[in-house]
Amino acid sequence: MKRIIIPLVIFGTLGGVQLPEVSIRAGALSLPVASSTAPDGPVSEVLSKSLSQLQKVQRHRFNPENVGLLVETLDGTKVITEYNSDLPFNPASVMKLATSYFALDRLGPEHRFHTAVYGDSELDTRKKKLEGNLYLVSDGDPVFQHSDAMAFGRALLHRGLHLVQGDLIVAGPFAIDAFPNTVSSAQQLRRCLTRLGIRITGQTVCVESGSIDLSSAVQYLSHDSEKLKDILWLQNAHSINEIADRLGDQLGGPEAIRQFLLGSAELGPQEIFVARPSGLEHNRMTARAGVKILRALNSWLIAHQLKMQDILPVAGIDDGTLFGRLRDQYCLGGILGKTGTNPSKEGGISALAGIAYTREYGPLIYAIFNSNGRVPAFRHWQDYFLRNLMEESGGVGEYLSPRTELAMLSSSWVPSAYLESLGQEPLVFKKTVTRSSYVKKAKYTKKVARRSSKSSSSVHRTGA
């Protein structure tokens, strides 16, 4: 087979060593050179060994421009290792770190989202109806669930409401589970009420929050979400796109997040582009920008008596996208992170960014971006790199305890003083009878009838 040699001259250093001329030939590819320099020491050997491993995994698909990473000490005084740290990559869900920082700064970690229910008048308990409209007013709870909607309906049923002679008016932003907007969520809310036995004679109307006058309305119920810091942990541990998009959009959208990062994290205009707060679609972030965002976020958390573990999961321990990763002796309990995955964009995207607590260097901030390849292979390589980094840095320097995850982040509805005064009536739900239940009942009836017939005929013969 004829060998094709393409001379490729690269000037630079890797680990403080001057790099020779590199050649690429068909069927083989030598280790590429970083576009930015890395410091001397064993960690630079980690980078070289890890890139060699990635080359073996990807083979002919390997391209040095598809890898970007940066590892620095927490205070930023020492660069541990870097590679293409100023090239922009699609960070996928690592963008949720930026959205988390933005939401915390705008709302505060203790913020709770509020939802309230009103009626145009007091309930007619004798006729079990409301004369007028039923209102649900929301300020954008990003974790409002189907179970919350059903609990809302049951709370009204408990007070005797079965008929609303008016409209269901939803003042948003309001969302249920994965329903994308206020309109579809309001329709789902109405379906929940209908399923429970509350009939609404009017229309389903959606309006902006604050556009209706409720001064003369009667409050029935109120509902507060869990604290924002707990919502963010759920978002980041399980990488829930709906939470991030709802938070980001309510607070000004992608461009507001970008402008915030340019100032608070001191990013350059070319280091960050936000298309979606969740990281979906074509976002851009350099590894250096990822490290800057994490450092600024960590400083903000410390200033508010919090720590990174309050909003990020521990790899290998906490439930979520990192549960099955980094579980060996050199990593378990010592790495926090946020994953980013999108196999359908740019040939396959995988990213990982967070803090590794090492014995020799203390906390290290890391950001790793991979594109144009198989996501499982990228994940394996990221773990391989961090495992080598932790081993060469003396292992885990601080063991992090697992977090007790809140059960679905669901809280109860609180009745107003008026609704509480009505007392509660017992709920009676009709049993849902399926076709199989009918078949079983029919067979049982026939069997009982057959036995009864035999018994009566036997008695008749004995008597004869």
C-alpha positions in Angstrom: 0.0 0.0 0.0 1.3 3.4 -1.0 2.0 5.6 2.1 1.0 9.2 1.9 3.1 11.6 4.0 1.9 15.1 4.8 4.5 17.3 6.5 2.9 19.2 9.4 5.2 21.5 11.3 4.0 22.6 14.7 6.0 25.0 16.9 5.4 24.9 20.6 6.0 23.0 23.8 4.3 20.3 25.8 5.4 19.8 29.3 8.3 22.2 28.7 9.8 20.0 26.0 10.4 21.4 22.5 8.2 19.5 20.1 9.7 18.0 16.9 8.1 18.1 13.4 5.1 15.9 13.3 4.0 13.8 10.3 0.6 12.4 9.5 0.3 9.4 7.3 -2.7 7.3 6.1 -3.7 4.8 8.7 -1.7 6.3 11.5 -1.6 9.5 13.4 1.1 10.6 15.8 0.3 12.6 19.0 -0.7 16.2 18.3 0.6 19.2 20.0 -1.4 21.5 22.3 -2.1 24.9 20.9 -1.2 26.4 24.3 1.6 25.5 26.6 1.4 23.3 29.7 3.6 23.6 32.7 6.4 21.2 33.6 5.9 18.3 36.0 4.0 15.0 36.2 0.6 16.4 35.3 1.9 17.3 31.8 2.7 13.6 31.5 -0.9 12.9 32.4 -2.0 15.1 29.5 0.3 13.4 27.0 -0.7 9.9 28.2 -4.4 10.8 28.1 -4.2 12.3 24.6 -2.4 9.1 23.4 -5.3 7.1 24.9 -7.9 9.3 23.1 -6.0 8.8 19.8 -6.2 5.1 20.2 -9.9 5.2 21.0 -10.8 7.6 18.1 -8.3 6.3 15.6 -8.8 7.9 12.2 -11.5 10.3 13.6 -9.0 11.9 16.0 -8.4 15.6 15.5 -6.5 17.8 17.9 -8.9 20.7 17.4 -11.7 18.5 18.8 -10.3 18.5 22.3 -10.1 21.5 24.7 -9.2 21.4 28.4 -7.8 23.6 31.2 -7.0 22.7 34.8 -6.0 25.4 37.3 -5.7 25.9 41.0 -8.8 27.4 42.7 -7.1 30.8 43.2 -5.9 30.8 39.6 -2.2 31.3 40.5 -1.1 28.1 38.8 -2.0 26.4 35.5 -1.8 22.7 36.0 -2.3 21.7 32.4 -4.1 23.0 29.4 -4.8 22.1 25.8 -6.7 24.3 23.2 -8.0 26.2 26.2 -8.9 29.3 24.0 -10.7 27.4 21.3 -14.5 27.7 21.5 -16.5 24.5 21.8 -20.1 23.6 22.2 -20.4 23.0 26.0 -23.9 21.4 25.9 -25.3 21.2 29.4 -22.2 22.6 31.0 -23.9 25.9 30.1 -26.2 25.2 33.0 -23.4 26.3 35.3 -23.6 29.8 33.8 -27.4 29.7 34.1 -27.1 28.6 37.8 -24.7 31.5 38.5 -27.0 34.0 36.8 -30.1 32.8 38.7 -28.4 32.8 42.1 -27.1 36.3 41.5 -30.5 37.6 40.4 -32.8 35.8 42.9 -30.7 34.6 45.8 -30.2 31.0 47.0 -33.2 31.1 49.4 -35.7 32.3 46.8 -38.9 30.3 46.6 -41.3 30.5 43.7 -44.9 31.3 44.7 -48.2 30.1 43.2 -51.6 31.2 44.5 -55.2 30.3 43.7 -58.2 32.8 43.9 -61.9 32.8 43.1 -64.2 35.7 42.2 -66.3 34.9 45.3 -66.7 32.6 48.2 -67.7 29.0 47.5 -71.3 28.0 47.6 -70.8 25.0 49.8 -74.5 23.9 49.6 -74.4 23.7 45.8 -70.7 22.9 45.7 -69.9 25.5 43.1 -68.0 28.7 42.5 -70.0 31.6 40.9 -67.3 33.3 38.8 -63.8 32.7 37.6 -61.1 30.5 39.1 -57.6 32.0 39.0 -54.1 30.5 39.3 -51.3 33.1 39.6 -47.7 31.9 39.1 -44.4 33.7 39.1 -42.7 30.9 37.2 -42.0 27.9 39.4 -39.7 25.8 37.2 -40.3 22.5 39.1 -44.2 22.6 39.2 -45.3 19.0 38.5 -48.3 17.1 37.5 -48.6 15.9 41.1 -48.8 19.5 42.2 -51.6 20.1 39.8 -53.5 17.1 41.1 -52.9 18.1 44.7 -54.3 21.5 43.9 -57.5 19.9 42.5 -57.9 17.6 45.6 -57.5 20.6 47.9 -60.5 22.3 46.3 -62.5 19.0 46.3 -61.8 18.7 50.0 -63.6 22.0 50.5 -66.6 20.9 48.4 -65.9 22.5 45.0 -67.2 20.5 42.0 -68.4 23.2 39.6 -66.8 26.5 38.4 -69.4 28.6 36.6 -66.8 30.8 34.9 -63.4 30.7 33.3 -60.1 29.1 34.4 -57.7 32.0 34.2 -54.0 31.3 34.5 -51.6 34.2 35.0 -48.1 33.2 34.1 -45.3 32.3 33.4 -46.6 28.9 34.3 -45.4 25.5 33.4 -46.2 21.9 34.3 -43.5 19.2 33.9 -42.3 19.2 30.2 -45.2 21.3 28.8 -43.3 24.1 27.1 -45.4 27.2 27.8 -48.3 28.7 29.8 -51.0 27.9 27.2 -50.2 24.1 27.0 -49.7 24.0 30.8 -53.0 25.7 31.5 -54.8 23.2 29.3 -53.1 20.3 31.2 -54.1 21.9 34.5 -57.8 22.0 33.3 -57.5 18.3 32.3 -56.3 17.5 35.8 -59.2 19.3 37.4 -61.7 17.6 35.0 -60.2 14.2 35.8 -60.7 14.8 39.5 -64.4 15.8 39.0 -64.2 19.6 38.9 -66.2 20.9 35.9 -65.4 24.3 34.4 -68.2 25.8 32.3 -66.1 28.7 30.8 -62.9 29.0 28.8 -59.2 28.5 29.7 -57.6 31.9 29.5 -53.9 32.8 29.8 -52.7 36.2 30.8 -49.5 37.9 31.9 -48.9 37.9 35.7 -49.8 41.3 37.1 -52.3 42.1 34.4 -55.4 41.1 36.4 -56.9 42.9 39.4 -57.4 40.4 42.3 -58.1 43.0 45.0 -61.7 41.9 45.4 -61.0 38.2 44.8 -61.0 35.5 47.6 -57.7 33.6 48.1 -58.1 29.9 48.4 -54.7 28.3 48.3 -50.9 29.1 48.1 -47.9 27.0 47.1 -44.2 27.7 47.6 -41.5 25.8 45.8 -38.3 24.5 47.4 -35.4 26.9 47.7 -33.6 27.9 44.5 -30.3 26.3 45.6 -32.1 22.9 45.9 -33.8 23.4 42.6 -30.4 24.1 41.0 -28.8 21.0 42.5 -31.6 18.9 41.0 -31.2 20.7 37.6 -27.4 20.1 37.6 -27.3 16.6 39.0 -29.9 15.3 36.5 -29.2 17.9 33.8 -32.9 18.9 33.4 -33.2 21.2 30.4 -36.7 22.5 31.3 -35.6 24.0 34.6 -32.6 25.8 33.1 -34.5 27.2 30.1 -37.4 28.4 32.3 -35.1 30.1 34.8 -33.0 31.7 32.1 -35.9 32.9 30.0 -37.7 34.4 33.0 -34.6 36.4 34.0 -34.0 37.9 30.6 -32.9 35.2 28.2 -29.6 34.1 26.6 -28.2 37.5 25.9 -28.8 38.7 29.5 -26.9 35.6 30.7 -24.0 36.4 28.3 -23.8 40.1 29.4 -23.8 39.0 33.0 -20.9 36.6 32.4 -18.9 39.2 30.5 -19.0 41.4 33.6 -19.1 39.1 36.6 -16.8 36.4 35.3 -14.6 38.8 33.3 -15.0 36.8 30.1 -14.0 38.1 26.7 -16.6 38.6 24.0 -15.2 35.7 22.0 -15.1 33.3 24.9 -18.9 32.8 25.3 -22.1 32.6 23.2 -25.4 31.6 24.7 -28.1 30.2 22.5 -30.2 28.4 25.1 -29.8 28.6 28.9 -30.0 24.8 29.1 -27.1 24.3 26.7 -29.3 22.9 23.9 -28.6 24.1 20.3 -25.3 25.8 19.2 -23.8 27.4 22.3 -20.1 28.3 22.5 -17.6 28.3 25.4 -13.9 28.0 25.7 -12.3 25.8 28.4 -10.8 29.0 29.9 -14.3 30.6 30.1 -15.6 27.4 31.8 -12.9 27.7 34.4 -13.5 31.4 34.9 -17.3 30.8 35.4 -16.6 28.1 38.0 -14.2 30.3 39.9 -16.6 33.3 39.9 -19.5 31.0 40.9 -17.4 29.4 43.7 -16.5 32.9 45.1 -20.1 34.0 45.0 -21.2 30.9 46.9 -18.5 31.4 49.6 -19.6 35.0 50.0 -23.1 33.7 50.7 -22.0 31.0 53.2 -22.5 28.3 50.6 -20.3 25.8 48.9 -20.1 24.3 45.4 -21.5 21.0 46.6 -24.8 22.8 47.4 -25.5 23.0 43.6 -23.3 20.3 42.1 -23.3 16.5 42.6 -20.4 14.4 43.8 -19.2 12.1 41.0 -19.8 8.4 41.7 -21.9 9.0 44.9 -24.8 11.4 44.2 -27.7 10.4 41.9 -27.7 11.9 38.5 -25.6 11.9 35.3 -22.3 11.3 37.3 -23.5 8.5 39.5 -21.8 5.7 37.6 -18.5 7.6 36.9 -15.2 8.2 38.6 -15.7 5.5 41.3 -12.2 4.2 41.7 -10.0 4.8 44.8 -8.3 7.9 43.3 -11.5 9.8 42.5 -14.5 8.5 44.6 -15.8 11.3 46.8 -13.3 13.9 45.6 -14.8 15.3 42.4 -17.7 17.6 41.7 -18.9 18.1 38.2 -21.5 19.1 35.6 -21.8 16.9 32.5 -22.7 18.1 29.0 -24.0 15.7 26.3 -25.5 16.1 22.9 -24.9 13.2 20.5 -26.9 14.8 17.7 -24.9 18.0 17.4 -21.5 18.6 15.7 -20.7 14.9 15.3 -21.2 14.1 19.0 -20.5 16.4 22.0 -19.4 15.5 25.5 -18.2 17.9 28.2 -17.3 17.9 31.9 -16.5 20.7 34.2 -16.2 21.1 37.9 -13.8 20.9 40.9 -11.4 18.1 41.8 -10.2 18.1 45.4 -6.6 16.9 45.3 -4.1 16.2 48.1 -1.1 18.0 46.5 -2.7 21.0 44.9 -5.9 21.4 46.9 -9.1 22.2 44.9 -8.5 22.2 41.1 -10.9 23.7 38.7 -11.2 21.8 35.4 -13.1 22.1 32.1 -13.0 19.4 29.4 -14.7 19.7 26.0 -14.8 17.0 23.3 -16.6 17.1 20.0 -17.0 15.1 16.8 -16.9 11.6 18.2 -18.7 8.9 20.2 -20.1 10.2 23.5 -19.3 7.0 25.5 -15.7 7.0 24.3 -15.4 10.7 25.3 -16.8 10.0 28.7 -14.4 7.1 29.2 -11.5 9.3 28.2 -12.6 12.2 30.5 -12.7 9.8 33.4 -9.3 8.4 32.4 -7.8 11.9 32.3 -9.2 12.9 35.7 -8.2 9.6 37.2 -4.6 10.1 36.1 -4.7 13.7 37.3 -5.9 12.7 40.7 -3.4 9.9 41.0 -0.5 12.1 40.1 -1.8 14.8 42.5 -1.7 12.5 45.5 -5.3 11.3 45.4 -8.4 12.8 47.1 -7.5 15.6 49.4 -11.1 16.2 50.7 -13.8 13.6 50.8 -17.3 15.0 50.1 -20.3 13.4 51.7 -23.3 12.4 49.6 -26.3 14.6 49.5 -29.8 13.6 50.6 -31.9 14.4 47.6 -35.3 16.0 48.2 -38.1 13.7 47.0 -39.2 15.3 43.7 -38.9 18.8 45.2 -42.7 18.8 45.8 -44.3 20.9 48.6 -47.9 21.0 49.7 -50.7 23.5 49.1 -51.6 25.7 52.1 -55.2 26.7 52.4 -56.1 30.3 53.2 -57.9 31.2 56.5 -61.2 31.4 54.6 -60.8 28.0 53.0 -59.6 26.4 56.2 -62.8 27.6 57.9 -64.9 25.5 55.5 -63.6 22.2 56.9 -63.1 19.2 54.7 -65.5 16.8 53.1 -64.4 13.2 52.4 -63.3 12.5 48.9 -65.0 9.6 47.1 -63.4 8.6 43.8 -65.1 6.2 41.3 -63.1 3.0 40.8 -61.7 2.8 37.3 -63.0 -0.4 35.8 -61.0 -1.8 32.9 -62.1 -4.3 30.3 -60.1 -7.0 32.0 -62.0 -6.3 35.2 -65.3 -6.7 33.4 -64.1 -10.1 31.9 -63.0 -11.4 35.3 -66.3 -10.3 36.9 -68.3 -12.0 34.1 -66.4 -15.3 34.4 -66.8 -15.2 38.2 -70.5 -14.6 37.9 -70.9 -17.5 35.5 -68.9 -19.8 37.8 -71.1 -18.9 40.8 -74.2 -19.4 38.7 -73.0 -22.8 37.5 -72.3 -23.9 41.1 -75.6 -22.6 42.3 -77.4 -24.5 39.5 -75.7 -27.8 40.3 -76.4 -27.4 44.0 -80.1 -26.7 43.4 -80.5 -29.7 41.0 -78.8 -32.0 43.5 -81.1 -30.9 46.3 -84.1 -31.5 44.0 -83.1 -35.1 43.3 -82.5 -35.9 46.9 -85.8 -34.6 47.9 -87.4 -36.8 45.2 
